[in-house]
């Protein structure tokens, strides 16, 4: 935006300079023609300047809409991965396995309660004096389908691997593994895929964003293979779901 403002200032200064030169040095007979050409040039430059500003505004509006749609998908992937880890103790890098898990997986509902029992070893050690110890009893109460808990009757999980906007046919990249023996995952998509079809210069500029209110870096992602985290790299203004 600063570059555009600077360009406008330069155009204004040049226009004033050209008008002064015409009044100073050009014969009166040629002035009407030059004035017409000058106004035409001013109109063209004004239109070009306006479109450069308006084009970036339109790009940002489109970008925000597309990012919001993609973030909804990334949140679904994150929720599915968290459920997968809760049941299996690890994340997965296979979308087919993740979809199958949602369709067939179940949460175990348990009840935890404290109890007191006789510690037979301690009782023998103390010459028959009854000694007790505290234990935790975990009872299995039943099972709840993962699908019902996460998506209910909605079947959108079946297509959560597909990037919903931008380049047709594009899919999210899904990775999983361990970092310092702690399970981690990462789902991501390049910004150029999301913004496919838009001005390449503006896309390149967006991929270099470093801002508190923007999505930093070249891609949208949730989770990380280099940090132990399950949040996304977008600011809160892009999503109300965390």
C-alpha positions in Angstrom: 0.0 0.0 0.0 2.9 2.4 0.7 4.2 1.8 -2.8 0.8 2.7 -4.3 0.7 6.0 -2.2 4.2 6.8 -3.3 3.2 6.2 -6.9 0.2 8.6 -6.6 2.4 11.3 -5.1 4.9 11.0 -8.0 2.0 11.1 -10.6 0.7 14.3 -9.0 4.2 16.0 -8.9 4.8 15.0 -12.5 1.4 16.3 -13.6 2.1 19.7 -12.0 5.5 19.8 -13.6 4.2 19.0 -17.0 1.5 21.7 -16.7 4.1 24.2 -15.7 6.3 23.3 -18.7 3.4 23.6 -21.1 2.5 27.0 -19.9 6.1 28.1 -19.9 7.5 26.8 -23.2 4.8 25.5 -25.5 3.3 27.9 -28.1 -0.4 28.7 -27.6 -1.4 27.0 -30.8 -0.3 23.6 -29.5 -1.6 24.0 -26.0 -5.2 22.7 -26.6 -3.9 19.5 -28.2 -1.3 19.0 -25.4 -4.0 19.7 -22.8 -6.2 17.0 -24.3 -3.3 14.5 -24.4 -2.3 15.4 -20.8 -5.8 14.9 -19.5 -6.1 11.6 -21.3 -2.8 10.6 -19.7 -3.9 11.8 -16.3 -7.2 9.8 -16.7 -5.3 6.7 -17.7 -2.8 7.0 -14.8 -5.6 7.7 -12.4 -7.6 4.7 -13.5 -4.5 2.5 -13.4 -3.6 3.7 -9.9 -7.2 3.2 -8.7 -7.3 -0.4 -10.1 -4.0 -1.3 -8.5 -5.4 -0.2 -5.1 -8.9 -1.7 -5.7 -7.4 -4.9 -7.1 -5.4 -5.5 -3.9 -8.5 -4.7 -1.8 -10.5 -7.3 -3.8 -7.6 -9.8 -3.4 -7.6 -9.4 0.4 -11.3 -9.8 0.6 -11.2 -13.0 -1.5 -8.2 -14.2 0.5 -10.0 -13.8 3.8 -13.1 -15.7 2.5 -11.0 -18.6 1.1 -8.9 -18.8 4.2 -12.0 -19.0 6.5 -13.3 -22.0 4.4 -9.9 -23.8 4.5 -9.6 -23.2 8.2 -12.9 -25.0 8.8 -11.5 -28.0 7.0 -8.2 -27.9 9.0 -10.2 -27.7 12.2 -12.1 -30.9 11.2 -8.7 -32.6 10.4 -7.4 -31.5 13.8 -10.4 -32.8 15.7 -10.3 -36.1 13.9 -6.6 -36.5 14.6 -7.1 -35.7 18.3 -9.8 -38.4 18.5 -7.5 -40.8 16.7 -4.7 -40.2 19.2 -7.0 -40.5 22.1 -8.0 -44.0 21.0 -4.8 -45.2 19.4 -2.1 -43.3 21.3 -0.6 -41.7 18.1 -1.5 -39.6 15.1 -1.8 -40.8 11.5 -0.6 -39.5 8.2 -3.1 -41.5 6.2 -6.4 -39.8 5.4 -8.0 -43.1 4.5 -7.2 -44.5 7.9 -8.5 -41.3 9.5 -11.8 -41.6 7.6 -12.2 -45.3 8.4 -11.5 -44.5 12.1 -14.2 -41.9 12.2 -16.7 -44.4 10.6 -15.8 -47.3 12.9 -13.9 -46.0 15.9 -15.4 -45.7 19.4 -14.6 -43.8 22.6 -14.5 -45.9 25.7 -16.6 -44.3 28.5 -15.1 -45.1 31.9 -15.8 -44.3 35.5 -12.9 -43.7 37.9 -13.4 -44.2 41.6 -11.1 -44.5 44.7 -11.3 -47.5 46.9 -9.6 -49.0 50.0 -8.4 -52.6 50.2 -6.3 -54.7 52.6 -2.6 -54.6 51.8 -1.8 -58.2 52.4 2.0 -57.8 52.1 2.1 -54.9 54.5 -0.2 -56.8 56.9 2.2 -59.7 57.0 5.1 -57.4 57.4 3.5 -55.8 60.5 2.8 -59.1 62.1 -0.8 -59.5 61.2 -1.9 -56.0 61.9 -4.4 -55.1 59.3 -3.0 -52.5 56.9 -4.9 -51.0 54.0 -4.0 -49.1 50.8 -5.8 -46.8 48.4 -6.4 -48.0 44.9 -8.2 -46.5 41.8 -10.8 -48.6 40.1 -11.7 -47.9 36.5 -15.0 -49.3 35.3 -16.0 -49.4 31.6 -19.5 -48.0 31.3 -19.9 -48.3 27.5 -18.8 -47.0 24.1 -19.7 -44.0 22.0 -19.1 -43.8 18.2 -16.4 -41.2 17.3 -18.5 -40.2 14.3 -21.5 -39.2 16.4 -19.3 -37.2 18.8 -17.4 -35.3 16.1 -19.8 -34.9 13.1 -23.2 -36.3 14.0 -25.1 -37.0 10.8 -22.8 -34.8 8.7 -20.6 -36.7 6.2 -18.2 -33.9 5.5 -15.4 -35.9 7.1 -15.3 -38.1 4.0 -13.9 -35.2 1.9 -11.8 -33.5 4.6 -8.6 -34.3 2.6 -9.8 -32.1 -0.3 -8.9 -28.4 -0.3 -12.3 -26.8 -0.8 -11.2 -23.7 -2.7 -8.5 -22.6 -5.1 -6.8 -25.1 -7.3 -9.2 -27.9 -8.5 -8.3 -31.3 -7.2 -5.8 -30.2 -4.6 -5.4 -32.1 -1.3 -4.1 -31.2 2.1 -0.6 -32.5 3.0 -0.9 -34.7 6.2 2.2 -35.7 8.2 2.5 -37.6 11.6 5.3 -38.8 13.7 7.1 -38.2 17.0 9.1 -35.3 18.4 11.1 -36.1 21.5 9.0 -39.3 21.8 5.8 -37.2 21.8 3.2 -37.8 19.0 2.8 -34.8 16.6 1.0 -34.2 13.4 0.7 -31.5 10.7 -1.9 -30.8 8.1 -1.1 -28.0 5.6 -1.7 -26.4 2.2 0.3 -23.9 0.3 -1.2 -20.4 0.0 -0.6 -20.5 -3.8 -3.1 -23.5 -4.0 -5.7 -21.6 -2.0 -5.3 -18.5 -4.0 -5.0 -20.2 -7.4 -6.1 -18.0 -10.3 -5.3 -14.7 -8.6 -2.5 -12.2 -9.3 0.8 -14.0 -9.0 2.6 -11.0 -7.5 0.0 -10.6 -4.8 0.2 -14.3 -4.1 4.0 -14.1 -3.8 3.6 -11.1 -1.5 1.0 -13.0 0.7 3.4 -16.0 1.1 6.0 -13.6 2.7 3.6 -12.1 5.2 4.8 -11.6 8.8 2.1 -10.0 10.7 0.1 -10.2 14.0 -3.2 -10.0 12.1 -2.1 -12.2 9.1 -1.3 -15.8 8.4 2.5 -15.9 8.6 4.5 -18.0 6.2 3.8 -19.7 2.8 1.1 -22.0 3.9 -2.0 -22.5 6.2 -1.4 -25.3 8.7 -2.6 -26.9 11.9 -0.3 -28.8 14.2 3.5 -29.0 13.6 6.2 -31.5 13.0 8.8 -29.2 14.6 6.8 -28.1 17.7 4.5 -30.0 20.1 1.2 -28.1 19.3 -2.2 -28.8 17.8 -3.2 -25.2 17.0 -3.3 -23.5 13.6 -1.0 -20.7 12.4 -3.8 -18.3 11.7 -4.9 -15.4 14.0 -8.2 -15.5 15.9 -9.9 -13.1 13.5 -9.9 -15.8 10.8 -11.7 -18.4 12.9 -14.0 -18.6 16.0 -13.2 -22.3 16.5 -10.1 -23.4 18.3 
